């Protein structure tokens, strides 16, 4: 039994996960409901994976590190070592994640980084897609999906409305 990788992410109606300058403020300007399903997802994981830009954004905008009770890996070409909460990884993200999936544990949350996401999609490493659509058309920015992806067939597990958000939950069809 291998561990599953979850993508839990917000996206504009036209498919962007951030503005070009990594701005996510637009996500916080929407009336949601409760925590928009975050705790339900968070309780299923024991590990996070993210890129250095995502980590830097989180550290700049959070009052405290938001995942202190999880094992956290940050992929970076410049940073090395560890902090109180994070291990910096300088390995190939796909090879590293395949090793993680083979270990004992709960689900792994791919927090972000469009480059990591793109590598995962191209290798079909994501098992569950939990995508929350926001009522925005941004017009440009960082796309959820880049070009030249393989076909990946999904099964709709659930769709839930959280105020102005709509969350789509898919699993990869086996």
C-alpha positions as CSV (number, residue, x, y, z in Angstrom):
1,X,0.0,0.0,0.0
2,X,1.5,3.3,-1.0
3,X,0.7,6.6,0.5
4,X,-1.4,9.0,-1.5
5,X,-0.5,12.5,-2.5
6,X,-3.2,15.2,-2.3
7,X,-3.4,18.4,-4.1
8,X,-5.5,20.8,-2.1
9,X,-5.5,24.2,-3.7
10,X,-7.6,27.3,-4.6
11,X,-8.0,28.3,-8.2
12,X,-9.7,31.1,-10.0
13,X,-12.5,30.3,-12.4
14,X,-10.1,30.8,-15.3
15,X,-7.5,28.4,-13.9
16,X,-4.9,30.5,-12.0
17,X,-3.5,29.6,-8.6
18,X,-1.8,33.0,-8.0
19,X,-1.3,36.3,-9.7
20,X,2.0,36.8,-11.6
21,X,3.7,38.4,-8.6
22,X,2.6,35.4,-6.4
23,X,-0.2,37.5,-4.8
24,X,-2.9,35.4,-3.2
25,X,-4.8,38.2,-1.5
26,X,-7.8,37.7,-3.8
27,X,-8.3,34.3,-2.2
28,X,-8.9,36.0,1.2
29,X,-11.4,38.4,-0.2
30,X,-14.1,35.8,-0.7
31,X,-16.9,34.9,1.7
32,X,-16.4,31.2,2.5
33,X,-18.0,29.0,5.1
34,X,-16.1,27.7,8.1
35,X,-12.6,26.8,7.1
36,X,-13.8,25.7,3.6
37,X,-12.9,22.0,4.3
38,X,-9.3,22.7,5.3
39,X,-9.4,20.9,8.6
40,X,-11.0,17.8,7.1
41,X,-8.2,17.5,4.6
42,X,-5.5,18.5,7.0
43,X,-6.5,15.8,9.5
44,X,-5.8,13.1,6.8
45,X,-2.1,14.1,6.2
46,X,1.1,13.7,8.1
47,X,3.5,15.3,5.6
48,X,3.7,18.4,3.4
49,X,5.7,19.1,0.3
50,X,6.3,22.5,-1.1
51,X,8.6,24.6,-3.2
52,X,10.9,27.3,-1.8
53,X,8.7,30.2,-3.2
54,X,5.6,28.7,-1.6
55,X,7.5,28.3,1.7
56,X,8.8,31.9,1.5
57,X,5.2,33.2,0.8
58,X,3.8,31.2,3.8
59,X,6.6,32.4,6.1
60,X,6.0,36.0,5.0
61,X,2.2,35.9,5.5
62,X,1.7,33.6,8.4
63,X,2.0,34.7,12.1
64,X,3.6,31.3,12.9
65,X,4.5,28.2,10.8
66,X,1.1,26.7,9.9
67,X,2.0,23.0,9.9
68,X,4.1,22.5,13.1
69,X,2.6,19.0,13.7
70,X,3.5,17.6,10.3
71,X,6.7,16.5,8.6
72,X,7.5,19.3,6.2
73,X,9.8,19.1,3.1
74,X,10.7,22.2,1.2
75,X,12.4,21.8,-2.2
76,X,15.1,24.3,-2.8
77,X,18.2,24.7,-5.0
78,X,19.7,27.3,-2.6
79,X,18.6,26.4,1.0
80,X,20.1,23.4,2.8
81,X,19.7,21.8,6.2
82,X,16.7,22.1,8.5
83,X,14.8,24.5,10.7
84,X,12.6,23.7,13.7
85,X,9.7,22.7,11.3
86,X,11.2,22.1,7.8
87,X,13.7,19.9,6.1
88,X,15.1,21.5,2.9
89,X,15.6,19.0,0.1
90,X,18.0,19.4,-2.8
91,X,17.0,16.2,-4.5
92,X,14.8,15.5,-7.5
93,X,11.3,16.2,-6.3
94,X,9.7,13.2,-8.2
95,X,12.3,10.7,-7.1
96,X,12.1,11.9,-3.5
97,X,8.3,11.8,-3.5
98,X,8.2,8.3,-4.9
99,X,10.4,7.2,-1.9
100,X,8.1,9.0,0.5
101,X,5.0,7.3,-1.0
102,X,6.6,3.9,-0.4
103,X,7.1,4.7,3.3
104,X,4.6,4.1,6.1
105,X,2.4,7.0,6.9
106,X,-0.7,9.0,6.1
107,X,-1.4,11.1,3.1
108,X,1.0,13.7,1.7
109,X,-0.2,17.2,0.9
110,X,1.4,18.9,-2.1
111,X,1.0,22.4,-0.8
112,X,2.3,24.3,-3.7
113,X,4.7,25.4,-6.2
114,X,3.6,25.4,-9.8
115,X,6.8,23.7,-10.9
116,X,6.5,20.9,-8.4
117,X,2.8,20.5,-9.3
118,X,3.7,20.4,-13.0
119,X,6.3,17.7,-12.4
120,X,3.8,15.7,-10.3
121,X,1.1,15.9,-13.0
122,X,3.5,14.8,-15.7
123,X,4.5,11.8,-13.6
124,X,0.9,11.2,-12.4
125,X,2.0,11.4,-8.8
126,X,-1.2,13.0,-7.5
127,X,-3.8,10.6,-6.2
128,X,-6.4,13.1,-5.1
129,X,-7.3,16.5,-6.4
130,X,-9.2,18.8,-4.0
131,X,-9.6,22.0,-6.0
132,X,-11.6,24.9,-4.6
133,X,-12.8,27.3,-7.3
134,X,-13.1,30.9,-6.4
135,X,-15.4,33.5,-8.0
136,X,-12.6,35.3,-9.8
137,X,-11.5,35.7,-13.4
138,X,-7.9,36.9,-13.0
139,X,-7.1,37.1,-16.7
140,X,-3.4,36.1,-16.1
141,X,-1.2,34.7,-13.5
142,X,0.3,31.3,-12.5
143,X,-1.8,28.6,-14.1
144,X,-2.9,25.5,-12.2
145,X,-2.1,23.3,-15.2
146,X,0.8,23.9,-17.5
147,X,1.0,22.6,-21.1
148,X,1.7,19.1,-22.3
149,X,0.3,17.0,-19.5
150,X,-0.7,13.4,-19.9
151,X,-4.3,12.5,-19.9
152,X,-5.3,11.6,-16.4
153,X,-8.8,10.2,-15.9
154,X,-10.5,11.2,-12.6
155,X,-13.6,10.2,-10.6
156,X,-15.7,12.8,-8.9
157,X,-15.8,12.0,-5.2
158,X,-17.7,15.1,-4.0
159,X,-18.6,18.7,-4.8
160,X,-19.3,21.0,-1.9
161,X,-20.3,24.7,-1.7
162,X,-18.6,26.8,0.9
163,X,-20.2,30.2,0.6
164,X,-18.9,31.7,-2.6
165,X,-16.4,28.8,-3.1
166,X,-17.1,25.5,-4.8
167,X,-14.8,22.6,-3.9
168,X,-14.4,19.7,-6.4
169,X,-12.9,16.5,-5.0
170,X,-11.5,14.0,-7.5
171,X,-9.5,10.8,-7.2
172,X,-7.4,9.4,-10.0
173,X,-9.3,6.6,-11.8
174,X,-7.6,3.3,-11.3
